């Protein structure tokens, strides 16, 4: 299922790539889409819904 998050502090393509890579390394996440515009809008496809807290501690 796809979930929408807003990630603060992402302002360059390098940051976007790092966040995407880290998210997709999580075993419960199938795919992460991190957008530059609007800044930090993120869609995450995951098997089980993880909380924002769990994602921050990834």
N, CA, C and O atoms as a GROMACS GRO file, in nm:
protein
  232
    1UNK      N    1   0.083  -0.116   0.000
    1UNK     CA    2   0.000   0.000   0.000
    1UNK      C    3   0.089   0.124   0.000
    1UNK      O    4   0.198   0.123   0.057
    2UNK      N    5   0.043   0.230  -0.063
    2UNK     CA    6   0.121   0.354  -0.074
    2UNK      C    7   0.076   0.454   0.032
    2UNK      O    8  -0.044   0.478   0.051
    3UNK      N    9   0.175   0.513   0.099
    3UNK     CA   10   0.150   0.612   0.203
    3UNK      C   11   0.224   0.741   0.167
    3UNK      O   12   0.329   0.737   0.103
    4UNK      N   13   0.168   0.854   0.209
    4UNK     CA   14   0.225   0.985   0.178
    4UNK      C   15   0.284   1.046   0.304
    4UNK      O   16   0.222   1.045   0.411
    5UNK      N   17   0.406   1.100   0.290
    5UNK     CA   18   0.474   1.167   0.400
    5UNK      C   19   0.532   1.298   0.349
    5UNK      O   20   0.554   1.314   0.229
    6UNK      N   21   0.555   1.391   0.440
    6UNK     CA   22   0.625   1.515   0.409
    6UNK      C   23   0.755   1.513   0.487
    6UNK      O   24   0.753   1.508   0.610
    7UNK      N   25   0.868   1.517   0.417
    7UNK     CA   26   0.998   1.514   0.482
    7UNK      C   27   1.057   1.654   0.475
    7UNK      O   28   1.074   1.711   0.367
    8UNK      N   29   1.090   1.710   0.590
    8UNK     CA   30   1.145   1.846   0.599
    8UNK      C   31   1.296   1.844   0.576
    8UNK      O   32   1.363   1.746   0.610
    9UNK      N   33   1.349   1.952   0.520
    9UNK     CA   34   1.493   1.970   0.508
    9UNK      C   35   1.558   1.910   0.385
    9UNK      O   36   1.681   1.908   0.375
   10UNK      N   37   1.478   1.862   0.291
   10UNK     CA   38   1.535   1.808   0.167
   10UNK      C   39   1.534   1.921   0.064
   10UNK      O   40   1.428   1.969   0.024
   11UNK      N   41   1.654   1.964   0.021
   11UNK     CA   42   1.657   2.076  -0.072
   11UNK      C   43   1.752   2.057  -0.189
   11UNK      O   44   1.776   2.151  -0.265
   12UNK      N   45   1.806   1.936  -0.206
   12UNK     CA   46   1.893   1.913  -0.321
   12UNK      C   47   1.878   1.769  -0.369
   12UNK      O   48   1.827   1.683  -0.298
   13UNK      N   49   1.922   1.745  -0.492
   13UNK     CA   50   1.908   1.611  -0.549
   13UNK      C   51   1.990   1.507  -0.474
   13UNK      O   52   1.953   1.390  -0.468
   14UNK      N   53   2.102   1.549  -0.416
   14UNK     CA   54   2.183   1.457  -0.336
   14UNK      C   55   2.108   1.409  -0.213
   14UNK      O   56   2.112   1.291  -0.179
   15UNK      N   57   2.040   1.502  -0.146
   15UNK     CA   58   1.960   1.466  -0.028
   15UNK      C   59   1.847   1.371  -0.066
   15UNK      O   60   1.820   1.274   0.005
   16UNK      N   61   1.782   1.400  -0.176
   16UNK     CA   62   1.673   1.315  -0.223
   16UNK      C   63   1.723   1.174  -0.249
   16UNK      O   64   1.659   1.077  -0.208
   17UNK      N   65   1.837   1.161  -0.315
   17UNK     CA   66   1.893   1.029  -0.346
   17UNK      C   67   1.928   0.952  -0.218
   17UNK      O   68   1.903   0.832  -0.210
   18UNK      N   69   1.985   1.020  -0.120
   18UNK     CA   70   2.022   0.954   0.005
   18UNK      C   71   1.898   0.908   0.080
   18UNK      O   72   1.894   0.794   0.128
   19UNK      N   73   1.798   0.993   0.091
   19UNK     CA   74   1.675   0.956   0.162
   19UNK      C   75   1.608   0.838   0.093
   19UNK      O   76   1.565   0.744   0.160
   20UNK      N   77   1.600   0.841  -0.038
   20UNK     CA   78   1.539   0.732  -0.114
   20UNK      C   79   1.615   0.601  -0.089
   20UNK      O   80   1.553   0.497  -0.065
   21UNK      N   81   1.747   0.606  -0.094
   21UNK     CA   82   1.830   0.486  -0.072
   21UNK      C   83   1.809   0.429   0.067
   21UNK      O   84   1.790   0.308   0.083
   22UNK      N   85   1.812   0.515   0.168
   22UNK     CA   86   1.795   0.469   0.306
   22UNK      C   87   1.656   0.408   0.327
   22UNK      O   88   1.644   0.303   0.389
   23UNK      N   89   1.553   0.473   0.274
   23UNK     CA   90   1.418   0.419   0.289
   23UNK      C   91   1.406   0.283   0.222
   23UNK      O   92   1.349   0.190   0.280
   24UNK      N   93   1.459   0.269   0.101
   24UNK     CA   94   1.444   0.144   0.027
   24UNK      C   95   1.529   0.031   0.084
   24UNK      O   96   1.510  -0.085   0.047
   25UNK      N   97   1.622   0.062   0.174
   25UNK     CA   98   1.699  -0.043   0.241
   25UNK      C   99   1.618  -0.110   0.352
   25UNK      O  100   1.654  -0.219   0.398
   26UNK      N  101   1.510  -0.046   0.396
   26UNK     CA  102   1.425  -0.103   0.502
   26UNK      C  103   1.351  -0.224   0.444
   26UNK      O  104   1.296  -0.216   0.335
   27UNK      N  105   1.351  -0.335   0.517
   27UNK     CA  106   1.293  -0.459   0.464
   27UNK      C  107   1.142  -0.452   0.444
   27UNK      O  108   1.087  -0.534   0.370
   28UNK      N  109   1.073  -0.358   0.506
   28UNK     CA  110   0.928  -0.347   0.490
   28UNK      C  111   0.888  -0.249   0.379
   28UNK      O  112   0.770  -0.234   0.349
   29UNK      N  113   0.986  -0.183   0.318
   29UNK     CA  114   0.957  -0.084   0.214
   29UNK      C  115   0.993  -0.141   0.077
   29UNK      O  116   1.105  -0.186   0.054
   30UNK      N  117   0.895  -0.138  -0.012
   30UNK     CA  118   0.916  -0.186  -0.149
   30UNK      C  119   0.972  -0.078  -0.240
   30UNK      O  120   1.058  -0.104  -0.323
   31UNK      N  121   0.921   0.045  -0.223
   31UNK     CA  122   0.961   0.154  -0.312
   31UNK      C  123   0.939   0.287  -0.243
   31UNK      O  124   0.842   0.305  -0.169
   32UNK      N  125   1.030   0.380  -0.267
   32UNK     CA  126   1.015   0.516  -0.214
   32UNK      C  127   1.028   0.615  -0.329
   32UNK      O  128   1.118   0.605  -0.412
   33UNK      N  129   0.937   0.710  -0.333
   33UNK     CA  130   0.940   0.817  -0.433
   33UNK      C  131   0.952   0.948  -0.356
   33UNK      O  132   0.859   0.987  -0.284
   34UNK      N  133   1.065   1.015  -0.370
   34UNK     CA  134   1.090   1.140  -0.299
   34UNK      C  135   1.096   1.251  -0.404
   34UNK      O  136   1.180   1.247  -0.494
   35UNK      N  137   1.007   1.348  -0.393
   35UNK     CA  138   0.996   1.453  -0.494
   35UNK      C  139   1.070   1.581  -0.454
   35UNK      O  140   1.077   1.616  -0.336
   36UNK      N  141   1.123   1.648  -0.554
   36UNK     CA  142   1.188   1.777  -0.532
   36UNK      C  143   1.083   1.889  -0.525
   36UNK      O  144   1.102   1.988  -0.454
   37UNK      N  145   0.974   1.872  -0.597
   37UNK     CA  146   0.866   1.971  -0.598
   37UNK      C  147   0.734   1.899  -0.584
   37UNK      O  148   0.708   1.809  -0.664
   38UNK      N  149   0.649   1.931  -0.490
   38UNK     CA  150   0.680   2.016  -0.377
   38UNK      C  151   0.786   1.953  -0.289
   38UNK      O  152   0.794   1.831  -0.275
   39UNK      N  153   0.868   2.036  -0.230
   39UNK     CA  154   0.986   1.992  -0.157
   39UNK      C  155   0.950   1.890  -0.049
   39UNK      O  156   0.868   1.916   0.039
   40UNK      N  157   1.015   1.773  -0.058
   40UNK     CA  158   1.003   1.671   0.045
   40UNK      C  159   0.880   1.583   0.041
   40UNK      O  160   0.864   1.496   0.126
   41UNK      N  161   0.791   1.604  -0.057
   41UNK     CA  162   0.675   1.517  -0.067
   41UNK      C  163   0.724   1.377  -0.101
   41UNK      O  164   0.798   1.359  -0.198
   42UNK      N  165   0.684   1.280  -0.023
   42UNK     CA  166   0.736   1.144  -0.036
   42UNK      C  167   0.622   1.043  -0.035
   42UNK      O  168   0.532   1.051   0.048
   43UNK      N  169   0.628   0.949  -0.128
   43UNK     CA  170   0.534   0.838  -0.132
   43UNK      C  171   0.614   0.712  -0.105
   43UNK      O  172   0.718   0.689  -0.166
   44UNK      N  173   0.564   0.629  -0.014
   44UNK     CA  174   0.635   0.507   0.023
   44UNK      C  175   0.541   0.389   0.010
   44UNK      O  176   0.433   0.387   0.071
   45UNK      N  177   0.582   0.290  -0.070
   45UNK     CA  178   0.508   0.165  -0.082
   45UNK      C  179   0.566   0.068   0.019
   45UNK      O  180   0.684   0.033   0.012
   46UNK      N  181   0.483   0.024   0.115
   46UNK     CA  182   0.533  -0.067   0.218
   46UNK      C  183   0.432  -0.176   0.248
   46UNK      O  184   0.311  -0.158   0.230
   47UNK      N  185   0.484  -0.289   0.295
   47UNK     CA  186   0.401  -0.405   0.326
   47UNK      C  187   0.315  -0.381   0.450
   47UNK      O  188   0.197  -0.416   0.453
   48UNK      N  189   0.374  -0.321   0.552
   48UNK     CA  190   0.306  -0.290   0.677
   48UNK      C  191   0.331  -0.142   0.704
   48UNK      O  192   0.444  -0.094   0.692
   49UNK      N  193   0.226  -0.069   0.741
   49UNK     CA  194   0.243   0.074   0.763
   49UNK      C  195   0.337   0.101   0.880
   49UNK      O  196   0.313   0.057   0.993
   50UNK      N  197   0.444   0.173   0.851
   50UNK     CA  198   0.539   0.216   0.953
   50UNK      C  199   0.505   0.359   0.993
   50UNK      O  200   0.462   0.439   0.909
   51UNK      N  201   0.523   0.391   1.117
   51UNK     CA  202   0.496   0.527   1.164
   51UNK      C  203   0.609   0.621   1.121
   51UNK      O  204   0.717   0.576   1.084
   52UNK      N  205   0.582   0.749   1.126
   52UNK     CA  206   0.686   0.848   1.096
   52UNK      C  207   0.804   0.830   1.191
   52UNK      O  208   0.919   0.845   1.151
   53UNK      N  209   0.775   0.797   1.318
   53UNK     CA  210   0.881   0.774   1.416
   53UNK      C  211   0.970   0.657   1.374
   53UNK      O  212   1.092   0.666   1.382
   54UNK      N  213   0.909   0.548   1.329
   54UNK     CA  214   0.987   0.431   1.285
   54UNK      C  215   1.072   0.465   1.163
   54UNK      O  216   1.185   0.419   1.151
   55UNK      N  217   1.017   0.545   1.073
   55UNK     CA  218   1.093   0.584   0.954
   55UNK      C  219   1.209   0.676   0.990
   55UNK      O  220   1.316   0.665   0.932
   56UNK      N  221   1.189   0.765   1.084
   56UNK     CA  222   1.294   0.857   1.126
   56UNK      C  223   1.409   0.783   1.191
   56UNK      O  224   1.524   0.827   1.184
   57UNK      N  225   1.381   0.672   1.254
   57UNK     CA  226   1.484   0.594   1.322
   57UNK      C  227   1.545   0.487   1.233
   57UNK      O  228   1.617   0.400   1.281
   58UNK      N  229   1.516   0.493   1.105
   58UNK     CA  230   1.568   0.398   1.006
   58UNK      C  231   1.717   0.413   0.994
   58UNK      O  232   1.780   0.342   0.916
   0.00000   0.00000   0.00000
